[in-house]
């Protein structure tokens, strides 16, 4: 049985563009309370915590980082390069379908790519 279906946030859809522990922790809590969380990762690079150990069976692999796996439980995942025009346009098309966008880029990054608060 999918226990997330009974969560307090089960009517929410969240777009997670965060990198590292803080944003992933925030959206993990939302997913745990039933929100549909869609993790967006840079193609070929992924989230920075993918390269942090410990790793399953002590074998370094971006697919088996225990911290990454723990913090991204119950999330859907896509790759999208928001730094190019096509990726930015796809993100703009996704935003109206979600209730919130969580991101952890340096200040000004989203605006620099035409994806700031006012644009979205």
Backbone as CSV, one residue per row, in Angstrom:
resi,resn,N_x,N_y,N_z,CA_x,CA_y,CA_z,C_x,C_y,C_z
1,UNK,0.840,-1.176,0.000,0.000,0.000,0.000,0.888,1.244,0.000
2,UNK,0.524,2.232,-0.789,1.263,3.485,-0.865,0.812,4.389,0.273
3,UNK,1.625,4.475,1.334,1.251,5.287,2.489,1.271,6.770,2.178
4,UNK,2.010,7.193,1.145,2.055,8.604,0.780,0.681,9.115,0.357
5,UNK,-0.179,8.226,-0.131,-1.506,8.628,-0.568,-2.342,9.176,0.589
6,UNK,-1.949,8.893,1.821,-2.690,9.341,2.988,-2.016,10.528,3.666
7,UNK,-1.013,11.116,3.042,-0.237,12.180,3.653,-0.924,13.531,3.638
8,UNK,-0.470,14.386,4.525,-1.021,15.730,4.653,-0.764,16.582,3.414
9,UNK,0.274,16.257,2.644,0.626,17.056,1.475,0.311,16.349,0.161
10,UNK,-0.552,15.345,0.194,-0.762,14.519,-1.006,-1.401,15.264,-2.173
11,UNK,-1.852,16.476,-1.978,-2.415,17.236,-3.094,-1.383,18.160,-3.739
12,UNK,-0.140,18.131,-3.245,0.890,19.040,-3.754,1.863,18.349,-4.700
13,UNK,2.325,19.115,-5.686,3.371,18.666,-6.601,4.501,19.692,-6.502
14,UNK,5.708,19.208,-6.209,6.865,20.059,-5.960,7.937,19.775,-7.004
15,UNK,8.520,20.818,-7.556,9.647,20.693,-8.470,10.907,20.996,-7.668
16,UNK,11.785,20.007,-7.554,12.989,20.097,-6.715,14.229,20.280,-7.573
17,UNK,14.725,21.518,-7.635,15.942,21.825,-8.376,17.122,21.984,-7.433
18,UNK,16.984,21.536,-6.208,18.032,21.757,-5.211,19.221,20.829,-5.401
19,UNK,20.349,21.287,-4.892,21.592,20.518,-4.867,22.016,20.416,-3.406
20,UNK,22.610,19.315,-3.040,23.139,19.194,-1.692,22.111,18.746,-0.676
21,UNK,22.483,18.884,0.587,21.718,18.302,1.680,20.484,19.123,2.062
22,UNK,20.599,20.433,2.167,19.500,21.248,2.693,18.224,21.125,1.860
23,UNK,18.315,21.396,0.565,17.127,21.321,-0.288,16.581,19.916,-0.390
24,UNK,17.479,18.945,-0.495,17.043,17.550,-0.585,16.352,17.095,0.691
25,UNK,16.814,17.598,1.837,16.161,17.271,3.117,14.764,17.861,3.175
26,UNK,14.648,19.098,2.730,13.350,19.777,2.710,12.344,19.005,1.856
27,UNK,12.761,18.661,0.639,11.830,17.986,-0.267,11.614,16.530,0.124
28,UNK,12.571,15.922,0.846,12.359,14.563,1.372,11.202,14.584,2.375
29,UNK,11.182,15.596,3.240,10.083,15.724,4.199,8.751,15.899,3.474
30,UNK,8.741,16.723,2.438,7.505,16.928,1.679,7.041,15.629,1.038
31,UNK,7.977,14.885,0.442,7.624,13.602,-0.170,7.123,12.628,0.884
32,UNK,7.742,12.650,2.054,7.325,11.765,3.138,5.916,12.055,3.625
33,UNK,5.493,13.309,3.491,4.136,13.689,3.883,3.162,13.613,2.710
34,UNK,3.600,12.999,1.609,2.689,12.697,0.515,2.789,13.547,-0.727
35,UNK,3.581,14.612,-0.720,3.699,15.442,-1.920,4.368,14.651,-3.046
36,UNK,3.972,14.941,-4.262,4.657,14.384,-5.423,5.850,15.300,-5.681
37,UNK,7.046,14.796,-5.479,8.257,15.593,-5.653,8.994,15.107,-6.899
38,UNK,9.299,16.046,-7.783,10.016,15.732,-9.013,11.411,16.352,-8.904
39,UNK,12.406,15.507,-8.738,13.801,15.934,-8.616,14.354,16.217,-10.007
40,UNK,14.914,17.410,-10.210,15.503,17.798,-11.486,17.019,17.824,-11.318
41,UNK,17.716,17.041,-12.137,19.174,16.989,-12.061,19.795,17.370,-13.396
42,UNK,20.984,17.948,-13.304,21.768,18.329,-14.483,22.197,17.056,-15.220
43,UNK,21.937,16.955,-16.536,22.379,15.764,-17.282,23.893,15.560,-17.165
44,UNK,24.296,14.309,-16.971,25.711,13.967,-16.905,26.401,14.304,-15.601
45,UNK,25.744,15.062,-14.744,26.354,15.479,-13.483,25.522,15.065,-12.276
46,UNK,24.248,15.319,-12.365,23.366,14.984,-11.261,23.584,15.872,-10.052
47,UNK,22.953,15.513,-8.972,23.064,16.233,-7.711,24.468,16.037,-7.145
48,UNK,25.016,17.071,-6.534,26.375,17.001,-5.989,26.528,15.941,-4.904
49,UNK,25.456,15.600,-4.204,25.588,14.591,-3.144,25.656,13.158,-3.675
50,UNK,25.471,12.980,-4.975,25.640,11.642,-5.551,27.064,11.120,-5.346
51,UNK,28.035,12.033,-5.282,29.443,11.619,-5.162,29.911,11.524,-3.716
52,UNK,29.007,11.704,-2.762,29.375,11.640,-1.346,29.087,10.256,-0.782
53,UNK,30.026,9.724,-0.053,29.837,8.440,0.604,29.051,8.601,1.883
54,UNK,28.770,7.520,2.540,29.198,6.159,2.200,28.417,5.613,1.009
55,UNK,28.983,4.587,0.407,28.366,3.939,-0.741,27.998,2.508,-0.396
56,UNK,26.946,2.013,-1.021,26.506,0.641,-0.831,27.666,-0.290,-1.147
57,UNK,27.953,-1.207,-0.244,29.030,-2.189,-0.358,30.397,-1.537,-0.577
58,UNK,30.535,-0.280,-0.143,31.793,0.471,-0.254,32.311,0.585,-1.680
59,UNK,31.430,0.486,-2.658,31.811,0.629,-4.063,31.331,1.986,-4.559
60,UNK,32.279,2.893,-4.836,31.938,4.236,-5.282,31.175,4.179,-6.598
61,UNK,29.958,4.712,-6.570,29.083,4.696,-7.734,28.016,5.764,-7.501
62,UNK,27.802,6.647,-8.474,26.818,7.723,-8.304,25.391,7.219,-8.116
63,UNK,25.159,5.955,-8.419,23.820,5.382,-8.247,23.622,4.753,-6.868
64,UNK,24.697,4.619,-6.089,24.579,3.898,-4.823,25.062,4.694,-3.617
65,UNK,25.153,6.021,-3.744,25.516,6.844,-2.596,24.389,6.820,-1.578
66,UNK,24.682,6.358,-0.384,23.637,6.174,0.630,22.955,7.488,1.010
67,UNK,23.712,8.582,1.129,23.115,9.873,1.466,22.153,10.319,0.364
68,UNK,22.570,10.203,-0.888,21.697,10.571,-1.999,20.423,9.722,-1.996
69,UNK,20.599,8.416,-1.859,19.436,7.530,-1.866,18.481,7.847,-0.718
70,UNK,19.033,8.105,0.455,18.197,8.428,1.619,17.417,9.723,1.396
71,UNK,18.101,10.769,0.926,17.459,12.078,0.799,16.527,12.182,-0.404
72,UNK,16.537,11.193,-1.280,15.681,11.265,-2.461,14.652,10.143,-2.526
73,UNK,14.413,9.521,-1.390,13.376,8.500,-1.278,12.013,9.112,-1.627
74,UNK,11.200,8.366,-2.323,9.827,8.755,-2.668,9.734,9.897,-3.668
75,UNK,10.807,10.173,-4.398,10.784,11.244,-5.394,10.841,10.658,-6.799
76,UNK,10.245,11.378,-7.724,10.423,11.079,-9.141,11.664,11.836,-9.592
77,UNK,12.195,11.509,-10.757,13.431,12.144,-11.178,13.462,12.371,-12.683
78,UNK,13.977,13.543,-13.064,14.216,13.842,-14.475,15.570,14.547,-14.582
79,UNK,16.137,14.537,-15.786,17.327,15.347,-16.042,16.915,16.482,-16.961
80,UNK,17.466,17.653,-16.682,17.106,18.838,-17.439,18.209,19.867,-17.264
81,UNK,18.739,20.360,-18.363,19.788,21.376,-18.313,19.134,22.752,-18.415
82,UNK,18.961,23.402,-17.269,18.283,24.703,-17.249,19.176,25.824,-17.756
83,UNK,20.451,25.525,-18.046,21.366,26.564,-18.517,21.314,26.757,-20.029
84,UNK,20.611,25.881,-20.742,20.458,26.118,-22.186,19.001,26.479,-22.486
85,UNK,18.773,27.077,-23.633,17.451,27.613,-23.984,16.365,26.540,-23.973
86,UNK,16.677,25.371,-24.507,15.674,24.296,-24.562,15.299,23.817,-23.160
87,UNK,16.297,23.622,-22.319,16.032,23.182,-20.951,15.265,24.218,-20.152
88,UNK,15.632,25.488,-20.321,14.931,26.567,-19.619,13.467,26.627,-20.059
89,UNK,13.226,26.438,-21.349,11.849,26.457,-21.851,11.050,25.272,-21.294
90,UNK,11.668,24.107,-21.235,10.981,22.950,-20.644,10.626,23.208,-19.183
91,UNK,11.549,23.841,-18.453,11.273,24.169,-17.051,10.103,25.143,-16.954
92,UNK,10.083,26.149,-17.807,8.970,27.109,-17.809,7.636,26.413,-18.073
93,UNK,7.653,25.362,-18.887,6.417,24.617,-19.178,6.017,23.711,-18.020
94,UNK,6.979,23.281,-17.219,6.677,22.444,-16.057,6.099,23.246,-14.894
95,UNK,6.573,24.459,-14.706,6.225,25.255,-13.529,4.715,25.438,-13.330
96,UNK,3.923,25.728,-14.353,2.486,25.886,-14.117,1.797,24.602,-13.615
97,UNK,2.472,23.468,-13.726,1.892,22.199,-13.304,2.263,21.828,-11.861
98,UNK,3.017,22.694,-11.168,3.445,22.398,-9.801,2.955,23.475,-8.852
99,UNK,2.982,23.142,-7.555,2.575,24.095,-6.530,3.743,24.916,-5.996
100,UNK,4.959,24.365,-6.099,6.133,25.073,-5.580,7.384,24.595,-6.293
101,UNK,8.354,25.500,-6.360,9.682,25.179,-6.890,10.672,25.402,-5.765
102,UNK,11.470,24.379,-5.478,12.531,24.482,-4.481,13.847,24.462,-5.241
103,UNK,14.692,25.485,-5.022,15.991,25.514,-5.686,17.033,26.036,-4.709
104,UNK,18.274,25.675,-4.953,19.347,26.089,-4.047,20.555,26.635,-4.798
105,UNK,20.297,27.209,-5.956,21.388,27.810,-6.724,21.887,29.067,-6.021
106,UNK,23.061,29.529,-6.417,23.585,30.778,-5.888,22.649,31.917,-6.281
107,UNK,22.550,32.958,-5.434,21.682,34.090,-5.767,22.004,34.640,-7.156
108,UNK,20.966,34.877,-7.928,21.110,35.424,-9.266,21.164,34.390,-10.378
109,UNK,21.428,33.122,-10.038,21.554,32.073,-11.060,20.272,31.931,-11.872
110,UNK,19.150,31.821,-11.199,17.885,31.622,-11.910,17.550,32.840,-12.782
111,UNK,17.743,34.052,-12.255,17.484,35.261,-13.020,18.384,35.320,-14.254
112,UNK,19.644,34.926,-14.075,20.617,34.940,-15.174,20.164,34.076,-16.352
113,UNK,19.402,33.028,-16.066,18.922,32.127,-17.108,17.451,32.357,-17.462
114,UNK,16.932,33.508,-17.061,15.547,33.852,-17.380,14.523,33.019,-16.623
115,UNK,14.925,32.533,-15.438,14.058,31.650,-14.659,13.805,32.173,-13.251
116,UNK,13.943,33.476,-13.080,13.725,34.069,-11.762,12.265,34.009,-11.348
117,UNK,12.001,34.480,-10.154,10.656,34.434,-9.578,9.625,35.068,-10.514
118,UNK,9.905,36.267,-10.978,8.938,36.962,-11.842,8.705,36.230,-13.167
119,UNK,9.762,35.643,-13.722,9.636,34.929,-14.999,8.841,33.641,-14.858
120,UNK,8.987,32.972,-13.726,8.262,31.716,-13.542,6.854,31.950,-13.041
